[in-house]
Amino acid sequence: MASAPSKLYSDDVSLVVVLLDANPFFWAAGAGGGNHPAATLPFSKFLDHVIPFLNSLLLMNQLNQVVLIATGINTCGYIYDSGNGGPEGSDNVSEISSEILLRLEEFVCKDRKIGKGTERAMGGSVSSLLSGSLSLALCYVQKVFRSGAIHPQPRILCLQASPDGPEQYVAVMNAIFSAQRSMVPIDSCVVGVQHSAFLQQASYITGGIYLKPPQLDGLFQYLAAVFATDLQSRNFLQLPKPAGVDFRASCFCHKKTIDMGYVCSVCLSIFCQHQRKCSTCGSEFNQAPREPNSASDTIRKA
């Protein structure tokens, strides 16, 4: 879909859709202490950084709009939308905070009821439903595009804590390419244990910013200095750039991240082992896998 610049309010008016990772297993793993990074930044302190950041976005421009989407392990949901006539302005900051905290508590309870129990928890490594929250964000952006002749400049900010879920690879990549087609940048702020290959690719493909803050105690400073800037102002700022992007994919058979694999020539499905038939499109592979010590390899080496 094409969005002409004439449809925008101005270059500095933004619609920021924030995806908040509310994975209870990740934050609960940090509550017990130890070397887990969440031990130094509990979920309550994490919100102490995020909520003032959301308020600062609204205070920067009266036409700015903020949408907050919570990402659970079983479901996703809208938590706050400043465009619904909620409290605005510096006099109602406490009301915004109270509303967000109340809706988050309701969401966590709902996500827990939908879950199938705690047997999925394996040391806090359960992934959040990133693909679902990205889909919700893109649906909201498309609704804004179609709402009228004038709209703010949209972008998505992912506040990710839990690790990537390889089983979501296809859905996440589809969302990334949809955002690229709609010219919606995806910014990524990772506060978890390790880097996110999904979000590295998302920010790289859509032209967003990827950042893993080294000091979580100053998370608000990172959010305000890097992710609060509108798209027009970024052309004049020296923003952090990722040292490298992990382009590894996840196989369709075992949902594991692989360095090398077999690709279906029809539907481009990826497998870690040779398959006689593609499980996605049903194409049959007549060519058998080549042995590493075959005669052709010997001749090529010679």
N, C-alpha and C positions, 0 to 999 in steps of 0.2 A: 504494500500500500504506500502511496506517495503522500507525504505531508509537506505542503508548500510553506516556505518561511512566512508568507503573508498571513498564515492562519495563527501565528503565534502572537501572544500578547506583546512580548519584547524579548530580547536576547537573554535577559537576566531573570526571567520568571520561570520557575521550575516546578515540575511535578515529580516528587521523589517517592518512589514506592520502596519501602524498607522491609526486607525479609529478615525477621528476627528468629534465630535458632533457639527454640525452647525445648531442646532434647533433654528430658529429665534424667536419662542415664548418664549423659556427659556431666551435667552440673552436679548430680548426686555423687559421682565418682570423686569430684574435687572436694566435696563437703567433708570427706573422711581424712583429708590432709594428704601427706605424702608428696611425691614428686609430680603429681598431676598438675598441669598449669592452672586448672580451675580452682586449685586449692588457694592460690594467691588472689583470685578474682572470682568470688562466689557470684551466683546469679543475681543476688540483690545488689551487689556493687556494680555488676555489669549493667543493670538497669539504671543505676545512678549516673552512669556515663551516657547511656543511650537516650534516656528521656530528656535531659537538658539539651542534647544535640537536636532532637526533634523539635523542641521549642525554639531553638536558635534558628532553625530553618524557616519557621513561621514568622519570626521577628525580623528576618533579613529583608523580606518583601511581603507586603500585605496580600499580594496576589499569589504567593507561593502556596502549594498544596502538598500535604504529607499524608501518605497512606501507610499503615503499619500492618503487615501480615505475619502471623506467627507460624513457624514451621515445627510441627511435632514429628513423632515417629510413625504415627498412624493417619494423621489428617493435618490439614492446614486451614487457616481461617482468618478473616479480616478482624483486626483488633481495633483499629482507630482510623478514621477518615476525617481530615479537617474540612473537607468540602461538604460535609453533611450538616453544616450549621452548628457544629459543636463550639465549645469555648475557644475563643481566640484572643490574642493580645497578651501583654505582660501581666495584666491584672488577673488573668484566669489560668496562669501556669499551673497552679496547684490543682485546679479542676481537671486539666488535661492529664496530669500525672495520676490523679485518682482514678480517672476513667480508664486509662491504659492498664493500670495495675489490676483493677477489678475485672476487666475483660480478659487479661492474661490468666488470672486465677481461674476464671470460668473455662477458658480454653484448655488449660492443663488438666482440669478435672474431666472434660469431655474427651480429650485425647487418651487419658488413662482408661476410661470406660470402654472406648473403642478397641483398645489393645487386647491382645490375647494372653496377657500375663507377663510375668517377669522372666520367663525362660529365655526370652530373646536377648537379655542383657548378658554381655560377655566382656566384663572389665571396662564398661563404658565405651565400647567400640560400636555400638548400634548407631547406624546412620540416620539422619533426619530425612524427611520427605522433601528434598530440595526440588525435585522435578515438579511436584505439585504446587509448591509456593511460586515457582517461576511461571507456571501456567496461569495461576491466579493473577499474578502481576501483569502478565501480558494481556490477559482478558480485560483487566481494568484499564490498561493503556489503550486498547482498541476501543473500549467504550468511550473514553475521553476523546479519541480521534473523531468519533462519530457523533459526539454530543452537540457540537456546534461549529460555527465558523472560526471561533477563536479558542485556543487552548494553550496551556503552558508547555514548556519543553520537557518531555518525560525522560526519566532515567530510573534505573533499578539499582538499589544498594543491598548487597547480601552481607549480613552479619553472621558469619558461619563459625560454628564452634566444633561440631562433631565431624568425624571423618567422612569421606566420600563413600557412597554406596554403589559399588560396581554394577549392581542389578538395575540401577537407574540410568545407566550410560546412554541408552538410546533416547529415552524421554528427555534427559537433560540436553543432549546435543540437538534434538529437535527444537527445544525451547530456545537454545542459543541461536540457531539459524533463523528462527522466527523473529527474535529480537534484532538480529542483524538486518533482516529484510525490512523491518519497520523502523530502522535507524534509531533504536533505543539502546544506549550504552548500558552495560552491566558493570557496576563497580563492585569490588569485593574486598571485604575486610575480614581476615581470618584470625580468630583468637584461639584456635584449637592447638592441638599438640603438633600437627604437621601441616605442611602446605596442602592446598586443595588443587588437584589436577583439573577437576571440573571447572572451578572458578578461574584458574589461570587461563584455560582455554576460552572461557566465557568473556573475560575482560579483554583478552587479546583479539578475539574475533570481532567483538562489538565496539572496540575502541574505548573501553572503560579503563578504570584504574584498579590494579591489584596491589594489596598491601597486607603484610603480616606484621603488626606492630611488635617491636622487640620489647617494649615496656608496657604492660597492660595497665599499670597504675596511671599512666597518662593517656588512656584510651580516648577520653573526650578531646584532648588536644589534637590527636591524630584525626579524629572524625571532623572536628571543626576546621582544621587547617587544610585537609586534603579533600574530604568528601562533601563539604558544605559549599564548595565553589561551583558556580553554574558552568554550563558547557562553554559559554562564550568567554568567560574569564580564564578558563584553563589554557587558552591559547597564549596567554601572557605570563603564565606561571611555570616555575620549574617543579613539576610534580614528580613523585617517586616513580621509577620504572622498574619492573620486575627483572631480576638478574637472568632468569630463564623461564621458559614455559614447558611444562610436562605435557607432551602431545601423545602420550601412551593411551591406548584404547582398552576397553574391557571386552573380553570374548563373550560371544552370545551363548556358549555352551555351559561354561562354569561360572560366568560372571566374575572373572578374575582379571586384574590388570596385567597386561602382557607387553613384552618388548617386540616380539616377532610372532606372526601367526599366519593363518590361511584366510584369504578373502574371497568371498563368492563374487564371481565376475558379473552376476546378474543383479543382485540386490545389495552388494557390498557388505554383507554380513561378515563378521570376523570370528574365527574359531582358533583356539589354541592347539587343536589337534586336527589331523586330516579327517574329513568326513566324506562318506560315500554320497550323501544327499544333504542339501542345504535345509536346515530345519526351519528357515524363515520363508523362502519362496518355493522350496521343493525341487530345485534344480539338481540334476544328478551330475556328479563329478566322475567322469570316465578316466581321467588321468590319475594314476596312482602316485603317491608321494615318492620323490626321487631319493635313493639311498645316498648318504653322504660320500661313500667310497665307490660310487659308480664309475663306469669306464669313461663317461663324458667328463666327469670331474678330474679323472686322472690325466686325460688328454689336455684339458684346459690348464691344469697345473703345469704340465710339461711344456 
